[in-house]
């Protein structure tokens, strides 16, 4: 922010958030009330956790025991949890004793390894699963990538859709369209994100 002289603006997106669950409104205070939580069908362990932690942190009750497995956030397959890439997060929650209600609230049919790895990255960086305090950029969040593009100059090609990728023994060739003309670029590596 300082280097690019960008102005962050506080954005009270998550403060005093009201959640709608099964068509009914709930405040953060409601979602710490044991009677309300029991009415959802949560287990006593889950109720006790939510009495002490905010609702947005609910997945941590089941994620935390796995997070220490990632010594390097860039190498998820070195965490020793590779079998979790073949099962859903719902499967892991079920195996670890989550109630059906908890699975309904925090579960996912996506890769359990991906869910756990994502949470581990956030924990390593000191970022909550859902940051309660967030900011926007003055002028809109698009200011950040546009500023990067200006700083990087000709190395960035905006509005240049990729039309083809060819892999070869010596590298990669990317075909793209820029200013209504077909172009090609050769490189040693390509990172698609």
C-alpha positions as CSV (number, residue, x, y, z in Angstrom):
1,X,0.0,0.0,0.0
2,X,2.8,2.4,1.0
3,X,5.0,1.5,-2.0
4,X,2.2,2.2,-4.5
5,X,0.7,5.0,-2.5
6,X,-2.7,3.4,-2.4
7,X,-5.4,4.3,0.1
8,X,-7.1,1.6,2.1
9,X,-10.7,2.3,3.2
10,X,-12.2,0.5,6.2
11,X,-15.2,-1.7,5.0
12,X,-17.5,-2.8,7.8
13,X,-18.6,-5.8,5.8
14,X,-18.6,-8.4,8.6
15,X,-19.5,-6.3,11.5
16,X,-22.8,-7.0,13.1
17,X,-23.4,-9.5,10.4
18,X,-26.9,-11.1,10.3
19,X,-27.0,-14.7,8.9
20,X,-30.1,-16.3,7.5
21,X,-30.4,-20.0,8.3
22,X,-33.4,-21.9,7.1
23,X,-35.2,-18.6,6.4
24,X,-34.6,-17.1,9.9
25,X,-32.3,-14.3,11.0
26,X,-29.5,-14.8,13.5
27,X,-27.1,-12.4,15.0
28,X,-23.6,-13.3,16.2
29,X,-25.0,-13.4,19.7
30,X,-27.8,-15.8,18.7
31,X,-25.2,-18.1,17.2
32,X,-23.5,-18.4,20.5
33,X,-26.7,-19.3,22.4
34,X,-26.6,-23.0,23.3
35,X,-30.4,-23.4,22.9
36,X,-30.4,-22.1,19.4
37,X,-27.3,-24.2,18.5
38,X,-28.9,-27.3,19.9
39,X,-32.0,-26.5,17.8
40,X,-29.8,-26.8,14.7
41,X,-28.9,-30.3,15.7
42,X,-25.3,-29.6,16.6
43,X,-23.4,-31.9,19.0
44,X,-22.5,-30.8,22.5
45,X,-18.8,-30.5,21.5
46,X,-19.8,-28.2,18.6
47,X,-22.1,-26.1,20.8
48,X,-19.3,-25.7,23.4
49,X,-16.9,-24.6,20.7
50,X,-19.3,-22.0,19.3
51,X,-20.0,-20.6,22.7
52,X,-16.3,-19.6,22.8
53,X,-15.6,-18.9,19.1
54,X,-17.3,-16.8,16.4
55,X,-19.5,-18.5,13.9
56,X,-17.1,-17.8,11.0
57,X,-14.5,-19.9,12.9
58,X,-16.7,-22.9,13.1
59,X,-14.7,-25.1,10.6
60,X,-11.6,-24.7,12.9
61,X,-13.1,-27.2,15.4
62,X,-12.3,-29.9,12.8
63,X,-9.5,-28.3,10.8
64,X,-7.1,-27.4,13.6
65,X,-5.8,-30.9,14.3
66,X,-4.5,-31.1,10.7
67,X,-2.9,-27.7,10.3
68,X,0.4,-28.5,11.8
69,X,1.0,-31.0,9.0
70,X,2.0,-28.3,6.5
71,X,5.6,-27.1,7.2
72,X,5.7,-25.4,3.8
73,X,2.6,-23.8,2.5
74,X,3.8,-24.2,-1.1
75,X,4.1,-28.0,-0.9
76,X,0.7,-29.4,0.1
77,X,1.6,-32.9,-1.1
78,X,4.6,-33.1,1.4
79,X,2.2,-32.8,4.4
80,X,1.6,-36.6,4.5
81,X,-2.1,-36.1,3.9
82,X,-2.2,-37.1,0.3
83,X,-5.1,-39.6,0.7
84,X,-7.3,-36.6,1.7
85,X,-7.1,-35.4,-1.9
86,X,-9.2,-38.4,-2.9
87,X,-12.0,-37.7,-0.4
88,X,-14.3,-34.8,0.2
89,X,-14.2,-32.5,3.2
90,X,-17.6,-33.9,4.1
91,X,-16.1,-37.4,4.3
92,X,-13.4,-36.1,6.7
93,X,-16.0,-34.3,8.9
94,X,-18.1,-37.4,9.1
95,X,-15.1,-39.6,9.9
96,X,-14.0,-37.0,12.6
97,X,-17.4,-37.1,14.3
98,X,-19.1,-34.0,13.0
99,X,-22.8,-33.8,13.4
100,X,-25.0,-33.9,10.3
101,X,-25.9,-30.3,11.1
102,X,-22.2,-29.2,11.2
103,X,-21.6,-31.0,7.9
104,X,-24.5,-29.0,6.4
105,X,-23.1,-25.7,7.7
106,X,-19.3,-26.1,7.1
107,X,-18.9,-29.1,4.8
108,X,-17.9,-29.3,1.2
109,X,-17.8,-31.9,-1.5
110,X,-14.5,-30.6,-2.6
111,X,-11.1,-32.1,-1.8
112,X,-10.4,-32.4,1.9
113,X,-6.7,-31.8,1.3
114,X,-7.5,-28.5,-0.5
115,X,-9.8,-27.3,2.3
116,X,-7.2,-28.2,5.0
117,X,-4.3,-26.8,3.0
118,X,-6.1,-23.5,2.5
119,X,-6.8,-23.2,6.2
120,X,-3.2,-24.0,7.0
121,X,-2.0,-21.2,4.7
122,X,-4.2,-18.7,6.4
123,X,-3.1,-19.9,9.9
124,X,0.6,-19.6,8.9
125,X,0.0,-16.1,7.6
126,X,-2.0,-15.1,10.7
127,X,-5.2,-14.6,8.8
128,X,-8.6,-15.8,10.1
129,X,-10.7,-18.2,8.0
130,X,-13.0,-15.3,7.4
131,X,-11.4,-12.0,8.3
132,X,-13.8,-10.0,10.5
133,X,-12.1,-6.7,9.6
134,X,-11.7,-6.0,5.9
135,X,-10.6,-3.0,3.7
136,X,-11.2,-1.9,0.2
137,X,-9.1,0.4,-2.0
138,X,-10.0,4.0,-2.7
139,X,-11.0,3.9,-6.3
140,X,-12.0,0.2,-6.2
141,X,-10.0,-3.0,-5.8
142,X,-9.1,-3.0,-9.5
143,X,-6.7,-0.2,-8.6
144,X,-4.2,-2.8,-7.3
145,X,-3.8,-5.0,-10.4
146,X,-3.9,-1.9,-12.6
147,X,-1.1,-0.4,-10.5
148,X,0.9,-3.6,-10.8
149,X,0.4,-3.6,-14.6
150,X,1.6,0.0,-14.8
151,X,4.7,-0.7,-12.7
152,X,5.6,-3.8,-14.8
153,X,5.2,-1.9,-18.0
154,X,5.5,-3.9,-21.3
155,X,5.9,-7.2,-19.5
156,X,2.1,-7.1,-18.9
157,X,-0.4,-7.6,-21.8
158,X,-3.9,-6.5,-20.8
159,X,-6.9,-7.4,-22.9
160,X,-4.9,-10.1,-24.7
161,X,-6.8,-13.3,-24.5
162,X,-4.8,-16.6,-24.8
163,X,-5.9,-18.5,-27.8
164,X,-3.5,-21.5,-27.6
165,X,-0.7,-23.1,-25.6
166,X,1.9,-25.4,-27.2
167,X,4.3,-27.4,-25.1
168,X,7.6,-28.5,-26.6
169,X,10.9,-30.0,-25.5
170,X,12.5,-26.6,-25.1
171,X,9.6,-24.7,-23.5
172,X,6.2,-23.4,-24.3
173,X,4.6,-21.2,-27.0
174,X,1.6,-19.1,-26.1
175,X,-0.7,-17.8,-28.8
176,X,-2.8,-14.7,-27.9
177,X,-4.8,-12.0,-29.6
178,X,-3.8,-8.3,-28.9
179,X,-5.1,-5.2,-30.7
180,X,-7.0,-7.5,-33.2
181,X,-3.8,-9.3,-34.2
182,X,-2.7,-12.8,-33.6
183,X,0.6,-13.0,-31.7
184,X,2.9,-15.6,-30.2
185,X,5.3,-15.6,-27.3
186,X,7.9,-18.3,-26.5
187,X,9.1,-19.0,-22.9
188,X,10.8,-21.6,-20.8
189,X,7.8,-22.0,-18.5
190,X,4.2,-21.0,-18.3
191,X,2.2,-20.5,-15.1
192,X,-1.6,-20.5,-15.7
193,X,-3.5,-18.9,-12.9
